[in-house]
C-alpha cells in the first residue's frame, strides 16, 4: 500500500471519529439548551397499544385529535360556574372565615323605620387578605385567697411544647408548614414577622425548628421501621447543599428517599453518594427494590442474594431516548411509542382497578407482547452495522438492555410498579426547596429537613393536613406511651386521632387589639 493510500485511510478514519465527536457534542449542546430553555416535562402522547400495526402511522393523528379534545374539555370545565358565589368564579369552603360588612344606604336611612320595609338584599363577595395572621395569646391567670384559711389559689398558663420558649404549638406547626409545604425559608419568615410588628431573633426560629424536630424524631424512626417492612421499596437519591467546606463554599450532600408500599416515605441524609449508604439505610431488608440504574442498588441486591429482587425503572430507560430525540427523532419515536404502549396498559389497569392476580394476568396478556416487541427492536438497532459504536442511540439501547432483567420484574410481580415516578413526585418538594432555601447551613439542619419532610409528605400522601397533624402530635408526645410511638405516625394517626385532633388555643382565641404594656 502506497503512502497516499495510508494517508487517505487515516483521513477517512479521522473523519469518522470527528463525525462521532460532533454527534456527541450536538447531543450535549441539545441537552444544555433543553435544560435552560426547554420544557422539563417528559409527557408525550402515545398510541393505543392495541393498534401496534399503526404504531408509527395513523396513531399520531389520533393522538393529536385526543389532545385537542382534552383542551376543549379543560376550557369547558373552566367556564363552569357551579358552586361559585359570584360571576367572577370565586369558590371557598366552610373553613374560610367570612367577614360581613353591611353597606350603608343613606337615602333609606333618612326615612323613618316605620315608613320603610325591607324587600330584599344584594350580596357581593370579594377575596381579601390581611397583612399577617399571627396572634399573641395573652394568658391572664387570676389569683384568689380564702378568707378563712388564707390559702392562695393560682392557676398557671398551659405548658409550652418547648420549655422556656414563647412559641405556641400553632406557631411551630405553621413555621414547619411554611418552610416545607410552601418552601418559605426561615429568613423570609423572619422578615414577614418583622413587617407584622413582631420582633424575634432569626436564631430563635432556627433553634425552635431543631428542637421541634428532636421531639418528632422518634416518630420518624418508627416510620422508618414501618417502611422497611414493605414487600416492595422504591429508592432514589437527590442532591442538597449542606454544611460549609470553606468561606462561601457549600458541601455537596444527598437525601436518600425510600418509599414503602404503605404510602410512607422517609428521607435519609448522607454526606455522600457512596454505595455503603444504601446498605446502611436498607439494612436486612427482604423484598423487591425498585430503583434507577445507579450501581449502588445493584451491588446491594447482589450482596443480599435471593433475599432482594432488584427491579428497574421504565421511566429512566425511556428518559435515555428522550435525551437524544433531537439527534435521531425517527428511531427514538419508535422506542418511545413502544414504551408509551406499556404505559397505556398501566393506565387501563388503573381505570379498571385491577389488582393481584387479575393485574398480573393483564400484564402478561397485554404488556408482555409490547416488552418483547421493544427488545426485538433493540436487537435490530444494535445489529445495524452502519451505526458507529459511539452512536447515542446505541448508548440508550445499551442502558435498557443492561437492565433487562430488572425491567421485566413488573411482568412477574403485580405489586411492583413499572417506574419510580411515585417516588420522584415526592422528591419534587425537595427540588423546589433547593430553589427557595437553596441550602442548609449545617448538616444537622439537613438531617432536620429530612425528618420533617418525611413526616409532612407522608401526611399529604394520606390526605392529612400537615398543620393539623403537627398541632395534635406535638401536644400528644408528652403524654403518649413511648412504646406506642408508631401510633403517632401519619398512617396510623389517621385512623386513631384524625376525627378528634387536639387543637391549639389560637383556634379558640378571639383576635383583638391588645393593650400596650406599661
C-alpha positions as CSV (number, residue, x, y, z in Angstrom):
1,X,0.0,0.0,0.0
2,X,1.4,3.4,-1.0
3,X,1.9,6.3,1.3
4,X,-1.0,8.1,-0.4
5,X,-3.3,5.1,0.5
6,X,-2.2,5.2,4.1
7,X,-2.9,9.0,4.2
8,X,-6.4,8.5,2.7
9,X,-7.2,5.7,5.1
10,X,-6.0,7.8,8.1
11,X,-8.0,10.8,6.9
12,X,-11.2,8.7,6.5
13,X,-10.7,7.3,10.0
14,X,-10.2,10.8,11.3
15,X,-13.4,11.9,9.5
16,X,-15.4,9.1,11.2
17,X,-14.0,10.0,14.6
18,X,-14.8,13.7,14.1
19,X,-18.3,12.9,13.0
20,X,-18.8,10.8,16.1
21,X,-17.4,13.6,18.2
22,X,-19.7,16.2,16.5
23,X,-22.7,14.0,17.1
24,X,-21.8,13.7,20.8
25,X,-21.2,17.4,21.1
26,X,-24.6,18.1,19.4
27,X,-26.3,15.8,21.9
28,X,-24.6,17.6,24.8
29,X,-25.5,21.0,23.4
30,X,-29.1,20.0,22.8
31,X,-29.3,18.8,26.4
32,X,-28.0,22.1,27.8
33,X,-30.4,24.1,25.6
34,X,-33.3,22.0,26.8
35,X,-32.2,22.4,30.4
36,X,-32.1,26.2,30.0
37,X,-34.9,27.0,27.5
38,X,-36.9,23.8,27.0
39,X,-39.7,22.1,28.9
40,X,-38.7,19.7,31.7
41,X,-41.8,17.6,31.2
42,X,-41.4,14.2,29.7
43,X,-45.1,13.8,29.0
44,X,-45.8,12.5,25.5
45,X,-48.9,11.4,23.7
46,X,-48.8,7.6,22.9
47,X,-50.8,5.4,20.6
48,X,-53.2,2.7,21.6
49,X,-51.1,-0.5,22.0
50,X,-54.0,-2.5,20.6
51,X,-53.1,-0.9,17.2
52,X,-49.5,-2.0,17.1
53,X,-49.6,-2.2,13.3
54,X,-50.3,1.5,13.1
55,X,-48.0,2.4,16.0
56,X,-45.9,4.7,13.7
57,X,-48.7,5.8,11.3
58,X,-52.2,6.9,11.9
59,X,-51.8,6.8,15.6
60,X,-50.0,10.2,15.7
61,X,-53.0,11.8,14.1
62,X,-55.4,10.1,16.5
63,X,-53.2,11.4,19.4
64,X,-53.4,15.0,18.1
65,X,-57.2,14.7,17.9
66,X,-57.3,13.4,21.5
67,X,-55.1,16.3,22.6
68,X,-57.5,18.8,21.0
69,X,-60.5,17.1,22.7
70,X,-58.7,17.3,26.1
71,X,-58.0,21.1,25.6
72,X,-61.7,21.6,24.8
73,X,-62.8,19.7,27.9
74,X,-60.5,21.8,30.1
75,X,-61.9,25.0,28.7
76,X,-65.4,23.8,29.3
77,X,-64.5,23.0,32.9
78,X,-63.0,26.4,33.4
79,X,-66.2,28.1,32.1
80,X,-68.4,26.2,34.5
81,X,-69.7,28.3,37.4
82,X,-71.1,25.6,39.6
83,X,-70.5,26.4,43.3
84,X,-69.4,30.0,42.6
85,X,-70.7,32.8,44.8
86,X,-70.3,35.4,42.0
87,X,-69.8,35.7,38.3
88,X,-66.0,36.0,38.7
89,X,-65.7,32.4,39.7
90,X,-65.0,32.7,43.4
91,X,-65.3,29.4,45.4
92,X,-64.4,28.7,49.0
93,X,-65.3,26.1,51.6
94,X,-66.6,26.4,55.2
95,X,-63.1,26.7,56.7
96,X,-62.6,30.1,55.2
97,X,-63.5,33.0,57.6
98,X,-66.1,35.4,56.2
99,X,-66.4,38.9,57.5
100,X,-69.8,40.5,56.8
101,X,-69.9,44.2,56.1
102,X,-73.3,46.0,55.9
103,X,-73.2,48.7,53.2
104,X,-74.7,52.0,54.3
105,X,-77.7,53.3,52.5
106,X,-78.0,57.0,53.4
107,X,-81.1,57.5,51.3
108,X,-83.0,54.7,53.0
109,X,-81.6,55.6,56.5
110,X,-83.1,59.1,56.1
111,X,-86.7,57.5,56.0
112,X,-88.2,56.7,59.4
113,X,-88.2,52.9,60.1
114,X,-92.0,52.8,60.3
115,X,-92.3,54.2,56.8
116,X,-90.0,51.7,55.0
117,X,-90.0,47.9,54.5
118,X,-87.1,45.6,53.5
119,X,-87.9,43.8,50.2
120,X,-84.6,42.1,49.6
121,X,-80.8,42.3,49.7
122,X,-77.9,42.0,47.3
123,X,-74.8,40.1,48.4
124,X,-71.4,40.7,46.8
125,X,-68.3,38.6,47.6
126,X,-64.7,39.8,47.3
127,X,-61.5,38.0,48.2
128,X,-59.3,40.0,50.7
129,X,-56.1,39.5,52.6
130,X,-54.8,40.7,55.9
131,X,-51.0,41.6,56.2
132,X,-50.4,38.8,58.7
133,X,-52.1,36.1,60.5
134,X,-50.1,35.9,63.8
135,X,-51.8,36.4,67.1
136,X,-50.3,37.0,70.5
137,X,-52.0,34.8,73.2
138,X,-52.3,36.8,76.4
139,X,-52.9,34.4,79.3
140,X,-54.4,36.1,82.4
141,X,-54.3,33.9,85.5
142,X,-56.3,35.3,88.4
143,X,-55.1,34.5,91.9
144,X,-57.5,34.1,94.8
145,X,-57.2,33.8,98.6
146,X,-59.5,32.1,101.0
147,X,-60.6,34.4,103.8
148,X,-60.9,31.7,106.4
149,X,-57.7,29.8,105.8
150,X,-55.6,32.2,103.9
151,X,-54.9,29.6,101.2
152,X,-53.7,31.2,97.9
153,X,-55.1,29.6,94.8
154,X,-53.4,30.5,91.5
155,X,-53.8,29.0,88.0
156,X,-50.9,28.5,85.7
157,X,-50.8,29.1,81.9
158,X,-50.7,26.0,79.8
159,X,-47.3,24.5,79.4
160,X,-45.5,25.3,76.2
161,X,-44.4,22.5,73.9
162,X,-40.8,23.8,74.1
163,X,-39.6,24.6,77.6
164,X,-38.6,28.2,78.2
165,X,-40.0,29.2,74.8
166,X,-42.6,31.9,73.9
167,X,-43.7,29.9,70.8
168,X,-47.1,28.4,70.8
169,X,-47.6,25.0,69.2
170,X,-49.6,26.6,66.4
171,X,-46.6,28.8,65.6
172,X,-44.2,25.8,65.5
173,X,-46.6,23.9,63.2
174,X,-47.1,26.9,61.0
175,X,-43.3,27.6,60.7
176,X,-42.7,24.0,59.6
177,X,-45.6,24.0,57.0
178,X,-44.4,27.4,55.6
179,X,-40.9,26.1,55.1
180,X,-41.6,22.6,53.8
181,X,-45.0,22.9,52.1
182,X,-44.8,26.4,50.8
183,X,-41.0,26.5,50.5
184,X,-40.6,29.7,52.5
185,X,-37.1,29.9,54.1
186,X,-36.8,30.9,57.7
187,X,-35.1,34.2,56.8
188,X,-38.2,35.2,54.8
189,X,-40.5,34.1,57.6
190,X,-38.4,36.3,59.9
191,X,-38.9,39.2,57.5
192,X,-42.6,38.7,57.4
193,X,-42.7,38.7,61.3
194,X,-40.8,41.9,61.4
195,X,-43.2,43.5,58.8
196,X,-46.1,42.5,61.0
197,X,-44.6,44.3,64.0
198,X,-43.2,41.2,65.8
199,X,-39.6,41.3,66.9
200,X,-37.7,38.0,67.1
201,X,-34.2,36.8,66.6
202,X,-33.7,34.7,63.5
203,X,-31.6,32.3,65.6
204,X,-34.7,31.7,67.7
205,X,-36.6,30.4,64.7
206,X,-33.7,28.1,63.8
207,X,-33.5,26.8,67.4
208,X,-37.2,26.2,67.6
209,X,-37.1,24.3,64.4
210,X,-34.3,22.0,65.5
211,X,-35.9,21.4,69.0
212,X,-39.3,20.6,67.4
213,X,-37.5,18.2,65.1
214,X,-35.9,16.4,68.1
215,X,-39.4,15.9,69.5
216,X,-40.6,14.3,66.2
217,X,-37.5,12.2,65.6
218,X,-38.9,9.1,67.5
219,X,-41.9,9.2,65.2
220,X,-39.6,9.4,62.2
221,X,-37.7,6.4,63.4
222,X,-40.9,4.4,63.8
223,X,-41.9,5.3,60.3
224,X,-38.5,4.1,59.0
225,X,-39.2,0.7,60.6
226,X,-42.6,0.6,59.0
227,X,-41.2,1.4,55.6
228,X,-38.6,-1.4,55.8
229,X,-41.4,-3.9,56.5
230,X,-42.7,-3.3,53.0
231,X,-42.6,-6.0,50.3
232,X,-41.7,-3.5,47.6
233,X,-39.5,-0.5,48.2
234,X,-38.6,2.3,45.8
235,X,-35.4,4.2,46.5
236,X,-33.6,7.1,44.9
237,X,-31.1,9.9,45.8
238,X,-31.2,13.6,45.3
239,X,-28.5,16.2,45.9
240,X,-28.6,19.0,48.5
241,X,-26.1,21.6,49.7
242,X,-25.4,21.1,53.4
243,X,-22.6,22.3,55.6
244,X,-19.6,24.5,54.5
245,X,-16.3,23.4,53.2
246,X,-14.9,26.9,53.4
247,X,-15.8,30.6,53.1
248,X,-18.7,30.8,50.6
249,X,-18.4,27.1,49.6
250,X,-21.2,24.6,50.5
251,X,-20.7,20.9,50.7
252,X,-22.5,18.6,48.2
253,X,-24.6,16.1,50.1
254,X,-27.6,13.8,49.4
255,X,-31.0,12.9,50.6
256,X,-31.9,9.2,50.1
257,X,-35.7,8.9,49.9
258,X,-37.3,5.4,50.4
259,X,-40.9,4.9,49.5
260,X,-42.8,1.9,51.1
261,X,-45.9,0.1,49.9
262,X,-47.9,1.6,52.7
263,X,-47.7,5.1,51.2
264,X,-45.0,6.2,53.6
265,X,-41.8,7.9,52.6
266,X,-38.6,8.6,54.6
267,X,-35.7,10.9,53.7
268,X,-32.3,9.8,55.0
269,X,-29.4,12.3,54.9
270,X,-25.9,11.3,54.0
271,X,-22.8,13.4,53.2
272,X,-22.0,11.5,50.0
273,X,-23.4,9.2,47.3
274,X,-21.3,6.2,48.2
275,X,-22.6,2.6,47.9
276,X,-22.3,2.0,51.6
277,X,-25.2,4.3,52.4
278,X,-27.6,2.0,50.5
279,X,-26.7,-0.9,52.9
280,X,-26.8,1.4,55.9
281,X,-30.3,2.6,55.2
282,X,-31.8,-0.6,54.0
283,X,-30.1,-3.0,56.4
284,X,-31.5,-6.5,56.3
285,X,-34.5,-5.6,54.0
286,X,-36.1,-8.5,52.2
287,X,-38.3,-8.0,49.2
288,X,-38.2,-6.1,45.9
289,X,-36.1,-3.0,45.5
290,X,-37.2,-0.7,42.7
291,X,-34.6,1.9,41.6
292,X,-32.9,3.7,38.7
293,X,-29.6,2.4,37.2
294,X,-27.3,3.6,39.9
295,X,-24.8,0.7,40.6
296,X,-25.1,1.1,44.4
297,X,-28.5,-0.5,44.3
298,X,-27.5,-3.4,42.1
299,X,-24.4,-4.0,44.4
300,X,-26.7,-4.1,47.4
301,X,-29.2,-6.5,45.7
302,X,-26.3,-8.9,44.7
303,X,-24.9,-8.9,48.2
304,X,-28.3,-9.8,49.7
305,X,-28.6,-12.7,47.3
306,X,-32.1,-14.2,46.9
307,X,-33.5,-12.0,49.7
308,X,-33.7,-9.0,47.5
309,X,-35.1,-8.8,43.9
310,X,-33.8,-5.7,42.0
311,X,-36.4,-4.1,39.7
312,X,-35.5,-1.3,37.3
313,X,-37.5,1.8,36.3
314,X,-39.0,2.0,32.8
315,X,-39.2,5.8,33.1
316,X,-35.4,6.0,33.4
317,X,-35.0,3.7,30.4
318,X,-37.4,5.9,28.4
319,X,-35.6,9.1,29.5
320,X,-32.4,7.9,27.7
321,X,-34.3,8.1,24.4
322,X,-35.9,11.5,25.3
323,X,-32.5,13.0,25.8
324,X,-31.3,12.2,22.2
325,X,-34.6,12.6,20.4
326,X,-33.4,15.7,18.6
327,X,-30.5,13.7,17.1
328,X,-32.5,10.8,15.8
329,X,-36.2,11.6,16.0
330,X,-37.5,8.7,13.8
331,X,-35.7,5.9,15.7
332,X,-36.3,7.5,19.1
333,X,-40.0,7.9,18.4
334,X,-40.2,4.2,17.6
335,X,-38.8,3.4,21.0
336,X,-40.9,6.0,22.8
337,X,-44.1,4.7,21.1
338,X,-43.4,1.2,22.3
339,X,-42.7,2.2,25.8
340,X,-45.7,4.5,25.6
341,X,-47.8,1.5,24.8
342,X,-46.7,-0.1,28.1
343,X,-47.8,3.0,30.0
344,X,-51.1,2.9,28.2
345,X,-51.7,-0.6,29.5
346,X,-50.9,0.6,33.0
347,X,-53.5,3.3,32.6
348,X,-56.1,0.7,31.7
349,X,-55.2,-1.3,34.7
350,X,-55.8,1.7,36.9
351,X,-59.0,2.6,35.2
352,X,-60.3,-1.0,35.6
353,X,-59.0,-1.0,39.2
354,X,-57.3,-4.4,38.7
355,X,-55.1,-5.9,41.4
356,X,-53.4,-9.1,42.4
357,X,-53.8,-12.0,40.0
358,X,-56.1,-10.0,37.7
359,X,-53.4,-7.3,37.3
360,X,-50.7,-10.0,36.7
361,X,-52.8,-11.7,34.0
362,X,-53.5,-8.4,32.3
363,X,-49.8,-7.6,32.2
364,X,-48.9,-11.0,30.8
365,X,-51.5,-10.8,28.1
366,X,-51.2,-7.2,27.1
367,X,-47.9,-5.7,28.4
368,X,-45.6,-8.6,27.8
369,X,-46.0,-8.6,23.9
370,X,-45.1,-4.8,24.0
371,X,-42.0,-5.5,26.1
372,X,-41.0,-8.3,23.7
373,X,-41.5,-6.1,20.7
374,X,-39.3,-3.5,22.3
375,X,-36.5,-6.0,22.9
376,X,-36.7,-7.1,19.2
377,X,-36.5,-3.5,18.2
378,X,-33.4,-3.0,20.4
379,X,-31.8,-6.1,18.9
380,X,-32.4,-4.9,15.4
381,X,-30.9,-1.5,16.1
382,X,-27.9,-2.9,17.9
383,X,-27.2,-5.3,14.9
384,X,-27.3,-2.4,12.5
385,X,-23.7,-2.3,11.2
386,X,-24.0,1.2,9.7
387,X,-24.0,2.8,13.2
388,X,-20.7,3.7,14.9
389,X,-20.1,2.3,18.3
390,X,-20.3,5.7,20.0
391,X,-23.8,6.4,18.4
392,X,-26.1,8.0,21.1
393,X,-28.9,5.7,20.1
394,X,-26.8,2.6,20.8
395,X,-25.9,4.0,24.3
396,X,-29.6,4.5,25.1
397,X,-30.3,0.9,23.9
398,X,-27.4,-0.3,25.9
399,X,-28.8,1.2,29.1
400,X,-32.1,-0.6,28.5
401,X,-30.5,-3.9,27.6
402,X,-28.2,-3.8,30.7
403,X,-31.3,-3.6,32.9
404,X,-33.5,-6.0,31.0
405,X,-34.0,-8.4,33.9
406,X,-34.9,-5.6,36.2
407,X,-37.3,-4.0,33.7
408,X,-39.2,-7.3,33.4
409,X,-39.7,-7.8,37.1
410,X,-43.1,-5.9,36.9
411,X,-44.3,-8.7,34.5
412,X,-43.8,-11.3,37.2
413,X,-45.0,-9.4,40.3
414,X,-48.2,-7.3,40.1
415,X,-47.2,-5.3,43.2
416,X,-44.2,-3.8,41.5
417,X,-44.8,-0.5,39.7
418,X,-43.2,-0.1,36.3
419,X,-41.3,3.0,37.4
420,X,-40.3,5.2,40.3
421,X,-42.5,8.2,39.3
422,X,-44.5,7.9,42.5
423,X,-41.2,8.4,44.4
424,X,-40.0,11.2,42.1
425,X,-43.2,13.1,42.7
426,X,-42.4,13.1,46.4
427,X,-38.8,14.3,45.7
428,X,-40.2,17.3,43.9
429,X,-40.7,19.4,47.1
430,X,-37.0,18.9,47.9
431,X,-36.1,20.2,44.4
432,X,-38.4,23.2,44.9
433,X,-36.8,23.8,48.3
434,X,-33.3,23.9,46.6
435,X,-34.6,26.9,44.6
436,X,-36.0,28.7,47.6
437,X,-34.0,27.9,50.7
438,X,-31.1,26.7,48.5
439,X,-29.0,25.1,51.2
440,X,-28.7,24.1,54.8
441,X,-26.0,25.9,56.9
442,X,-25.2,22.7,58.8
443,X,-25.6,19.0,58.4
444,X,-27.7,18.9,61.5
445,X,-30.1,21.3,59.7
446,X,-30.2,19.0,56.6
447,X,-31.0,16.0,58.8
448,X,-33.8,18.0,60.4
449,X,-35.2,18.9,57.0
450,X,-35.1,15.2,56.0
451,X,-37.0,14.2,59.2
452,X,-39.7,16.9,58.8
453,X,-40.0,16.4,55.1
454,X,-40.6,12.6,55.6
455,X,-43.5,13.3,58.1
456,X,-45.1,16.2,56.2
457,X,-45.0,14.4,52.8
458,X,-46.5,11.2,54.4
459,X,-49.3,13.3,55.8
460,X,-50.1,14.6,52.3
461,X,-49.9,11.1,50.8
462,X,-52.6,10.0,53.3
463,X,-54.8,13.1,52.8
464,X,-53.9,14.6,56.2
465,X,-53.5,18.3,56.7
466,X,-49.8,18.6,58.0
467,X,-50.7,21.6,60.2
468,X,-53.5,19.7,61.9
469,X,-51.2,16.6,62.4
470,X,-48.3,18.7,63.8
471,X,-50.5,20.7,66.3
472,X,-52.0,17.4,67.6
473,X,-48.9,15.3,67.8
474,X,-46.6,18.0,69.3
475,X,-49.0,18.2,72.2
476,X,-49.7,14.5,72.4
477,X,-46.0,13.4,72.6
478,X,-45.5,14.3,76.2
479,X,-48.4,12.1,77.4
480,X,-48.2,9.3,74.8
481,X,-46.5,6.0,75.8
482,X,-43.1,5.7,74.2
483,X,-43.7,2.0,73.4
484,X,-46.7,3.0,71.2
485,X,-44.9,5.8,69.3
486,X,-45.8,4.2,66.0
487,X,-49.4,5.2,66.6
488,X,-48.4,8.8,66.0
489,X,-47.0,8.2,62.5
490,X,-49.4,9.8,60.0
491,X,-50.6,6.5,58.6
492,X,-51.8,5.1,62.0
493,X,-52.7,8.5,63.4
494,X,-55.3,9.0,60.7
495,X,-57.3,6.0,62.0
496,X,-56.9,6.8,65.7
497,X,-56.9,10.6,66.2
498,X,-57.9,12.3,62.9
499,X,-61.5,12.6,63.8
500,X,-60.9,14.5,67.1
501,X,-57.4,16.0,67.0
502,X,-56.0,18.2,69.7
503,X,-56.1,21.9,68.8
504,X,-54.2,25.0,69.9
505,X,-55.6,27.9,72.0
506,X,-55.3,30.2,69.0
507,X,-58.3,28.4,67.3
508,X,-60.4,29.4,70.3
509,X,-59.0,32.8,70.9
510,X,-60.7,35.9,69.6
511,X,-58.1,38.2,67.9
512,X,-58.3,41.7,69.5
513,X,-56.3,44.8,69.9
514,X,-54.0,44.1,72.9
515,X,-53.4,46.8,75.5
516,X,-50.0,48.5,75.4
517,X,-47.5,47.4,78.0
518,X,-46.9,49.9,80.8
